[in-house]
């Protein structure tokens, strides 16, 4: 009887471990917002995007930037050259102060 339960118990333990890992990953994300903070992040993210080299997929990962705006950013960069600073992104139609403040924690800033 115990031999029949061993595979089921092993599967249960494995499932519990997987569930624990998923829950742990959710709580360790550094991009969590609190309602009182609005667009402010509780901690800075662990990753940064280089606006002068990022592809459309990377840009879409930024808050407030969807597929159309990401494509416009890439097209502008290809046509007019690198942005060099976060403020330089303002030249793209659809990017304004609100988006700039949302993405600031995620953008790799050049040394000054």
TIVO-2410 file (N, C-alpha, C; in nm, 3 decimals):
# residues 112
REC num residu      c1      c2      c3 atome chaine
REC   1      X   0.081  -0.119   0.000     N      A
REC   1      X   0.000   0.000   0.000    CA      A
REC   1      X   0.086   0.126   0.000     C      A
REC   2      X   0.197   0.128   0.077     N      A
REC   2      X   0.285   0.244   0.082    CA      A
REC   2      X   0.355   0.267  -0.052     C      A
REC   3      X   0.382   0.158  -0.125     N      A
REC   3      X   0.447   0.170  -0.254    CA      A
REC   3      X   0.357   0.240  -0.355     C      A
REC   4      X   0.227   0.225  -0.343     N      A
REC   4      X   0.133   0.290  -0.433    CA      A
REC   4      X   0.124   0.440  -0.403     C      A
REC   5      X   0.143   0.479  -0.279     N      A
REC   5      X   0.131   0.619  -0.241    CA      A
REC   5      X   0.259   0.697  -0.266     C      A
REC   6      X   0.372   0.632  -0.277     N      A
REC   6      X   0.500   0.700  -0.293    CA      A
REC   6      X   0.503   0.792  -0.415     C      A
REC   7      X   0.460   0.748  -0.535     N      A
REC   7      X   0.461   0.839  -0.650    CA      A
REC   7      X   0.366   0.958  -0.631     C      A
REC   8      X   0.253   0.935  -0.569     N      A
REC   8      X   0.157   1.043  -0.547    CA      A
REC   8      X   0.213   1.143  -0.446     C      A
REC   9      X   0.276   1.094  -0.342     N      A
REC   9      X   0.335   1.183  -0.243    CA      A
REC   9      X   0.450   1.264  -0.304     C      A
REC  10      X   0.529   1.200  -0.387     N      A
REC  10      X   0.639   1.269  -0.454    CA      A
REC  10      X   0.588   1.378  -0.546     C      A
REC  11      X   0.480   1.348  -0.618     N      A
REC  11      X   0.420   1.446  -0.706    CA      A
REC  11      X   0.362   1.563  -0.626     C      A
REC  12      X   0.302   1.534  -0.513     N      A
REC  12      X   0.247   1.638  -0.427    CA      A
REC  12      X   0.358   1.730  -0.375     C      A
REC  13      X   0.469   1.672  -0.333     N      A
REC  13      X   0.582   1.751  -0.283    CA      A
REC  13      X   0.639   1.837  -0.396     C      A
REC  14      X   0.653   1.780  -0.513     N      A
REC  14      X   0.705   1.854  -0.628    CA      A
REC  14      X   0.612   1.969  -0.665     C      A
REC  15      X   0.482   1.945  -0.663     N      A
REC  15      X   0.385   2.050  -0.693    CA      A
REC  15      X   0.391   2.161  -0.590     C      A
REC  16      X   0.405   2.126  -0.465     N      A
REC  16      X   0.413   2.225  -0.359    CA      A
REC  16      X   0.540   2.310  -0.373     C      A
REC  17      X   0.650   2.247  -0.410     N      A
REC  17      X   0.775   2.321  -0.433    CA      A
REC  17      X   0.760   2.418  -0.549     C      A
REC  18      X   0.699   2.374  -0.657     N      A
REC  18      X   0.679   2.461  -0.774    CA      A
REC  18      X   0.589   2.579  -0.739     C      A
REC  19      X   0.484   2.554  -0.665     N      A
REC  19      X   0.394   2.660  -0.624    CA      A
REC  19      X   0.464   2.760  -0.534     C      A
REC  20      X   0.545   2.712  -0.442     N      A
REC  20      X   0.622   2.799  -0.353    CA      A
REC  20      X   0.718   2.887  -0.432     C      A
REC  21      X   0.782   2.831  -0.533     N      A
REC  21      X   0.874   2.908  -0.615    CA      A
REC  21      X   0.800   3.018  -0.691     C      A
REC  22      X   0.684   2.986  -0.747     N      A
REC  22      X   0.607   3.085  -0.821    CA      A
REC  22      X   0.562   3.199  -0.731     C      A
REC  23      X   0.518   3.166  -0.612     N      A
REC  23      X   0.476   3.269  -0.518    CA      A
REC  23      X   0.595   3.354  -0.476     C      A
REC  24      X   0.708   3.290  -0.453     N      A
REC  24      X   0.830   3.363  -0.417    CA      A
REC  24      X   0.873   3.458  -0.527     C      A
REC  25      X   0.864   3.416  -0.651     N      A
REC  25      X   0.902   3.503  -0.763    CA      A
REC  25      X   0.811   3.624  -0.770     C      A
REC  26      X   0.685   3.603  -0.746     N      A
REC  26      X   0.589   3.714  -0.753    CA      A
REC  26      X   0.621   3.820  -0.648     C      A
REC  27      X   0.657   3.778  -0.529     N      A
REC  27      X   0.683   3.874  -0.422    CA      A
REC  27      X   0.821   3.937  -0.430     C      A
REC  28      X   0.910   3.881  -0.510     N      A
REC  28      X   1.044   3.940  -0.521    CA      A
REC  28      X   1.057   4.034  -0.640     C      A
REC  29      X   0.952   4.049  -0.718     N      A
REC  29      X   0.959   4.142  -0.830    CA      A
REC  29      X   0.981   4.282  -0.777     C      A
REC  30      X   1.071   4.353  -0.841     N      A
REC  30      X   1.107   4.486  -0.792    CA      A
REC  30      X   1.026   4.596  -0.859     C      A
REC  31      X   0.932   4.562  -0.943     N      A
REC  31      X   0.857   4.662  -1.016    CA      A
REC  31      X   0.718   4.683  -0.959     C      A
REC  32      X   0.694   4.639  -0.839     N      A
REC  32      X   0.560   4.648  -0.782    CA      A
REC  32      X   0.525   4.792  -0.747     C      A
REC  33      X   0.403   4.831  -0.777     N      A
REC  33      X   0.355   4.964  -0.745    CA      A
REC  33      X   0.255   4.953  -0.631     C      A
REC  34      X   0.246   5.057  -0.555     N      A
REC  34      X   0.141   5.063  -0.455    CA      A
REC  34      X   0.043   5.170  -0.499     C      A
REC  35      X  -0.086   5.157  -0.468     N      A
REC  35      X  -0.184   5.254  -0.515    CA      A
REC  35      X  -0.151   5.398  -0.476     C      A
REC  36      X  -0.098   5.418  -0.359     N      A
REC  36      X  -0.068   5.553  -0.314    CA      A
REC  36      X   0.047   5.615  -0.393     C      A
REC  37      X   0.130   5.532  -0.452     N      A
REC  37      X   0.246   5.583  -0.523    CA      A
REC  37      X   0.218   5.611  -0.670     C      A
REC  38      X   0.107   5.563  -0.723     N      A
REC  38      X   0.076   5.586  -0.864    CA      A
REC  38      X   0.183   5.526  -0.951     C      A
REC  39      X   0.254   5.610  -1.025     N      A
REC  39      X   0.357   5.564  -1.116    CA      A
REC  39      X   0.493   5.551  -1.051     C      A
REC  40      X   0.503   5.577  -0.923     N      A
REC  40      X   0.629   5.562  -0.853    CA      A
REC  40      X   0.649   5.416  -0.813     C      A
REC  41      X   0.768   5.366  -0.824     N      A
REC  41      X   0.798   5.228  -0.790    CA      A
REC  41      X   0.855   5.222  -0.650     C      A
REC  42      X   0.821   5.114  -0.578     N      A
REC  42      X   0.867   5.102  -0.441    CA      A
REC  42      X   1.018   5.084  -0.434     C      A
REC  43      X   1.076   5.020  -0.531     N      A
REC  43      X   1.222   5.009  -0.543    CA      A
REC  43      X   1.257   5.021  -0.690     C      A
REC  44      X   1.379   5.058  -0.716     N      A
REC  44      X   1.420   5.069  -0.856    CA      A
REC  44      X   1.430   4.931  -0.920     C      A
REC  45      X   1.395   4.921  -1.046     N      A
REC  45      X   1.404   4.792  -1.114    CA      A
REC  45      X   1.549   4.748  -1.129     C      A
REC  46      X   1.568   4.618  -1.148     N      A
REC  46      X   1.702   4.563  -1.162    CA      A
REC  46      X   1.751   4.566  -1.306     C      A
REC  47      X   1.669   4.607  -1.398     N      A
REC  47      X   1.710   4.612  -1.538    CA      A
REC  47      X   1.691   4.753  -1.591     C      A
REC  48      X   1.769   4.785  -1.693     N      A
REC  48      X   1.762   4.916  -1.757    CA      A
REC  48      X   1.762   4.896  -1.909     C      A
REC  49      X   1.701   4.990  -1.979     N      A
REC  49      X   1.694   4.985  -2.125    CA      A
REC  49      X   1.778   5.100  -2.180     C      A
REC  50      X   1.863   5.068  -2.276     N      A
REC  50      X   1.942   5.169  -2.346    CA      A
REC  50      X   1.858   5.217  -2.464     C      A
REC  51      X   1.809   5.339  -2.456     N      A
REC  51      X   1.720   5.392  -2.560    CA      A
REC  51      X   1.787   5.398  -2.697     C      A
REC  52      X   1.918   5.409  -2.701     N      A
REC  52      X   1.989   5.420  -2.828    CA      A
REC  52      X   2.017   5.286  -2.895     C      A
REC  53      X   1.989   5.175  -2.825     N      A
REC  53      X   2.015   5.043  -2.883    CA      A
REC  53      X   1.899   4.945  -2.867     C      A
REC  54      X   1.799   4.979  -2.789     N      A
REC  54      X   1.689   4.886  -2.760    CA      A
REC  54      X   1.604   4.860  -2.883     C      A
REC  55      X   1.562   4.735  -2.896     N      A
REC  55      X   1.470   4.699  -3.003    CA      A
REC  55      X   1.327   4.728  -2.962     C      A
REC  56      X   1.237   4.706  -3.053     N      A
REC  56      X   1.095   4.734  -3.029    CA      A
REC  56      X   1.041   4.653  -2.911     C      A
REC  57      X   1.078   4.527  -2.900     N      A
REC  57      X   1.030   4.443  -2.791    CA      A
REC  57      X   1.076   4.495  -2.655     C      A
REC  58      X   1.201   4.538  -2.646     N      A
REC  58      X   1.253   4.592  -2.520    CA      A
REC  58      X   1.181   4.721  -2.484     C      A
REC  59      X   1.156   4.806  -2.583     N      A
REC  59      X   1.088   4.931  -2.557    CA      A
REC  59      X   0.945   4.908  -2.511     C      A
REC  60      X   0.879   4.808  -2.565     N      A
REC  60      X   0.742   4.776  -2.526    CA      A
REC  60      X   0.733   4.729  -2.381     C      A
REC  61      X   0.843   4.683  -2.326     N      A
REC  61      X   0.844   4.638  -2.187    CA      A
REC  61      X   0.839   4.757  -2.090     C      A
REC  62      X   0.866   4.877  -2.141     N      A
REC  62      X   0.863   4.996  -2.057    CA      A
REC  62      X   0.718   5.036  -2.030     C      A
REC  63      X   0.690   5.088  -1.910     N      A
REC  63      X   0.553   5.128  -1.879    CA      A
REC  63      X   0.508   5.245  -1.967     C      A
REC  64      X   0.388   5.234  -2.021     N      A
REC  64      X   0.331   5.341  -2.102    CA      A
REC  64      X   0.369   5.336  -2.248     C      A
REC  65      X   0.451   5.238  -2.288     N      A
REC  65      X   0.494   5.229  -2.428    CA      A
REC  65      X   0.438   5.102  -2.489     C      A
REC  66      X   0.350   5.119  -2.585     N      A
REC  66      X   0.290   5.008  -2.655    CA      A
REC  66      X   0.360   4.983  -2.788     C      A
REC  67      X   0.304   4.895  -2.870     N      A
REC  67      X   0.368   4.860  -2.997    CA      A
REC  67      X   0.386   4.978  -3.092     C      A
REC  68      X   0.284   5.063  -3.103     N      A
REC  68      X   0.293   5.176  -3.198    CA      A
REC  68      X   0.399   5.277  -3.154     C      A
REC  69      X   0.402   5.309  -3.026     N      A
REC  69      X   0.499   5.406  -2.977    CA      A
REC  69      X   0.641   5.348  -2.983     C      A
REC  70      X   0.655   5.220  -2.952     N      A
REC  70      X   0.787   5.156  -2.963    CA      A
REC  70      X   0.838   5.161  -3.107     C      A
REC  71      X   0.748   5.134  -3.202     N      A
REC  71      X   0.787   5.140  -3.343    CA      A
REC  71      X   0.825   5.283  -3.382     C      A
REC  72      X   0.752   5.382  -3.331     N      A
REC  72      X   0.784   5.522  -3.361    CA      A
REC  72      X   0.919   5.562  -3.303     C      A
REC  73      X   0.951   5.512  -3.185     N      A
REC  73      X   1.081   5.542  -3.122    CA      A
REC  73      X   1.195   5.484  -3.206     C      A
REC  74      X   1.179   5.359  -3.247     N      A
REC  74      X   1.283   5.294  -3.329    CA      A
REC  74      X   1.298   5.365  -3.463     C      A
REC  75      X   1.186   5.401  -3.526     N      A
REC  75      X   1.191   5.469  -3.656    CA      A
REC  75      X   1.258   5.606  -3.643     C      A
REC  76      X   1.225   5.680  -3.538     N      A
REC  76      X   1.287   5.811  -3.517    CA      A
REC  76      X   1.437   5.797  -3.494     C      A
REC  77      X   1.475   5.699  -3.414     N      A
REC  77      X   1.617   5.677  -3.386    CA      A
REC  77      X   1.693   5.639  -3.513     C      A
REC  78      X   1.631   5.556  -3.597     N      A
REC  78      X   1.696   5.515  -3.721    CA      A
REC  78      X   1.710   5.632  -3.818     C      A
REC  79      X   1.612   5.723  -3.816     N      A
REC  79      X   1.612   5.834  -3.909    CA      A
REC  79      X   1.697   5.951  -3.860     C      A
REC  80      X   1.690   5.982  -3.730     N      A
REC  80      X   1.753   6.104  -3.678    CA      A
REC  80      X   1.872   6.079  -3.588     C      A
REC  81      X   1.904   5.954  -3.561     N      A
REC  81      X   2.019   5.924  -3.477    CA      A
REC  81      X   1.983   5.902  -3.332     C      A
REC  82      X   2.083   5.874  -3.250     N      A
REC  82      X   2.058   5.840  -3.109    CA      A
REC  82      X   1.997   5.955  -3.030     C      A
REC  83      X   1.930   5.917  -2.921     N      A
REC  83      X   1.866   6.015  -2.834    CA      A
REC  83      X   1.966   6.077  -2.737     C      A
REC  84      X   2.064   6.002  -2.697     N      A
REC  84      X   2.172   6.041  -2.607    CA      A
REC  84      X   2.127   6.063  -2.463     C      A
REC  85      X   2.010   6.119  -2.440     N      A
REC  85      X   1.958   6.136  -2.305    CA      A
REC  85      X   1.810   6.101  -2.304     C      A
REC  86      X   1.756   6.084  -2.186     N      A
REC  86      X   1.613   6.057  -2.172    CA      A
REC  86      X   1.531   6.173  -2.227     C      A
REC  87      X   1.574   6.294  -2.203     N      A
REC  87      X   1.503   6.412  -2.252    CA      A
REC  87      X   1.498   6.415  -2.405     C      A
REC  88      X   1.598   6.357  -2.471     N      A
REC  88      X   1.600   6.351  -2.616    CA      A
REC  88      X   1.486   6.270  -2.674     C      A
REC  89      X   1.429   6.182  -2.596     N      A
REC  89      X   1.316   6.100  -2.641    CA      A
REC  89      X   1.191   6.185  -2.663     C      A
REC  90      X   1.188   6.303  -2.607     N      A
REC  90      X   1.075   6.394  -2.619    CA      A
REC  90      X   1.047   6.434  -2.764     C      A
REC  91      X   1.146   6.418  -2.851     N      A
REC  91      X   1.128   6.455  -2.991    CA      A
REC  91      X   1.034   6.358  -3.065     C      A
REC  92      X   1.007   6.243  -3.007     N      A
REC  92      X   0.919   6.145  -3.069    CA      A
REC  92      X   0.774   6.182  -3.040     C      A
REC  93      X   0.693   6.189  -3.143     N      A
REC  93      X   0.552   6.222  -3.126    CA      A
REC  93      X   0.485   6.113  -3.041     C      A
REC  94      X   0.415   6.157  -2.937     N      A
REC  94      X   0.349   6.063  -2.846    CA      A
REC  94      X   0.423   6.048  -2.715     C      A
REC  95      X   0.545   6.098  -2.709     N      A
REC  95      X   0.622   6.093  -2.584    CA      A
REC  95      X   0.620   6.233  -2.523     C      A
REC  96      X   0.575   6.239  -2.400     N      A
REC  96      X   0.570   6.366  -2.330    CA      A
REC  96      X   0.620   6.350  -2.188     C      A
REC  97      X   0.598   6.450  -2.105     N      A
REC  97      X   0.648   6.446  -1.967    CA      A
REC  97      X   0.595   6.326  -1.887     C      A
REC  98      X   0.470   6.288  -1.909     N      A
REC  98      X   0.413   6.175  -1.833    CA      A
REC  98      X   0.487   6.045  -1.864     C      A
REC  99      X   0.510   6.019  -1.990     N      A
REC  99      X   0.580   5.895  -2.028    CA      A
REC  99      X   0.725   5.901  -1.982     C      A
REC 100      X   0.787   6.015  -1.998     N      A
REC 100      X   0.927   6.029  -1.954    CA      A
REC 100      X   0.942   5.999  -1.805     C      A
REC 101      X   0.848   6.047  -1.725     N      A
REC 101      X   0.857   6.021  -1.580    CA      A
REC 101      X   0.828   5.875  -1.548     C      A
REC 102      X   0.742   5.810  -1.627     N      A
REC 102      X   0.712   5.668  -1.605    CA      A
REC 102      X   0.832   5.580  -1.636     C      A
REC 103      X   0.903   5.611  -1.742     N      A
REC 103      X   1.011   5.521  -1.786    CA      A
REC 103      X   1.146   5.556  -1.726     C      A
REC 104      X   1.157   5.670  -1.662     N      A
REC 104      X   1.287   5.715  -1.610    CA      A
REC 104      X   1.359   5.609  -1.526     C      A
REC 105      X   1.289   5.537  -1.434     N      A
REC 105      X   1.362   5.437  -1.355    CA      A
REC 105      X   1.415   5.320  -1.437     C      A
REC 106      X   1.364   5.304  -1.558     N      A
REC 106      X   1.400   5.188  -1.640    CA      A
REC 106      X   1.503   5.219  -1.749     C      A
REC 107      X   1.539   5.347  -1.763     N      A
REC 107      X   1.625   5.388  -1.873    CA      A
REC 107      X   1.769   5.402  -1.825     C      A
REC 108      X   1.859   5.346  -1.902     N      A
REC 108      X   2.002   5.357  -1.874    CA      A
REC 108      X   2.046   5.498  -1.907     C      A
REC 109      X   2.092   5.570  -1.807     N      A
REC 109      X   2.134   5.709  -1.826    CA      A
REC 109      X   2.284   5.714  -1.854     C      A
REC 110      X   2.325   5.793  -1.953     N      A
REC 110      X   2.469   5.803  -1.981    CA      A
REC 110      X   2.540   5.875  -1.868     C      A
REC 111      X   2.668   5.844  -1.845     N      A
REC 111      X   2.742   5.915  -1.741    CA      A
REC 111      X   2.756   6.062  -1.775     C      A
REC 112      X   2.753   6.146  -1.674     N      A
REC 112      X   2.758   6.289  -1.699    CA      A
REC 112      X   2.893   6.347  -1.669     C      A
***
